[in-house]
Amino acid sequence: MDREPSAAKPTGPAADEPTAPTAPPMPTAATEGEAVAEEAAAELVEVDIESLLSERDQFKDIALRLQADFENYRRRMSAQTNDEIDRATGRGVEGLLPVVDACEAAFAHGADQVEPVWSALIGALQKQGLEALDLQDKPFDPSVAEAVAHEPGSDPTFDGPVVVETLRTGYRWKGRVLRPAMVRTRG
């Protein structure tokens, strides 16, 4: 009979002992290379993060500047629009000044019936920003009045000419001289 060959089993003390845990393998050139590569990759990631943070800060500064520029532009446009509105309404009021002058002249010549219309017109314009220049007995200022007549002064100690008579009333519209007054001066 043929016997089947049996697998050889180890015999002796080594067969009964459990196997001891193995120590980690000694680093080889391949694992050292991987560690260096990982360190290099970590450094690249840090550099990329710093670069991205710097770029983000630059974009943030640009955005803040643009926001401030836009706010300044909005304020400037608002002020410019208000100035243009004031100038346009001033031109409209300037067109009404001959009517005001005619009412004033009619009232000065005794036409008392004109006084209510004249007062209402002046009152409405004053509410909107018109103001008559009161220059009587004040030093002459060429920025608000035109001297059409001048008489010599009798007081040698006085510094300059004084308005003695207003021939045509001057007006300001919202702080700007709309029409200078025509005056007679002395001094």
Secondary structure, DSSP 8 states (H G I E B T S, - for coil): -----------SHHHHS-----------HHHHHHHHHHHHHHHHHHHHHHHHHHHHHHHHHHHHHHHHHHHHHHHHHHHHHHHHHHHHHHHHHHHHHHHHHHHHHHHHTT-GGGHHHHHHHHHHHHHHTEEE---TTSB--TTTEEEEEEE--S-TT--S-EEEEEEE--EEETTEEEE-EEEEEE-
